[in-house]
Amino acid sequence: MMTGLLMFEWAWSKAKPIREVDEERDSKYPAFRRYDAKNWSRWKFYIGAMILLPLRLFAIVAFLIVLYIYLK
C-alpha cells in the first residue's frame, strides 16, 4: 500500500502544472486544456492508489519476468 501511495504522491507532484490553471498557456493551446482539473482532489485517488497501483506494479513485474524466461 505504501508503494502505491508513494507512486501516487510522486505523480501528483509532477502534475502540478496541469492542476493549476494558467490562462496564458491555456489560451495558446485550447485543445489541450483540462477543464476537469479543478474537480480533482487528492483523497479521491488514495483508494485506487493503495489497491490498484501495487497490483498493477506486481502484474507488470511478473509479466516481464515471464516474458524474459520465455524469450531467453
Phi, psi and omega in degrees: 000322180294326178298316179297318180293320178295318178296319179294316181296323177295314180294323179296320179290326179287337182269010182303317178298333179282321182290325182272133182280126176237100186299324180296314178291315184292332178288334178282329183231069185293334181291337184255010181286138177262111179273344182264359183297332179291341180271352181288137172222144187299318185293334179289336180271346187296320182297312177295325180292323181283329185259307189280320183298314177295323178295319177294320178297315178297318180295320179294315180296316178297319178297318179294323177294314178298318179296319178297315180295318182293321184273350181288000000 
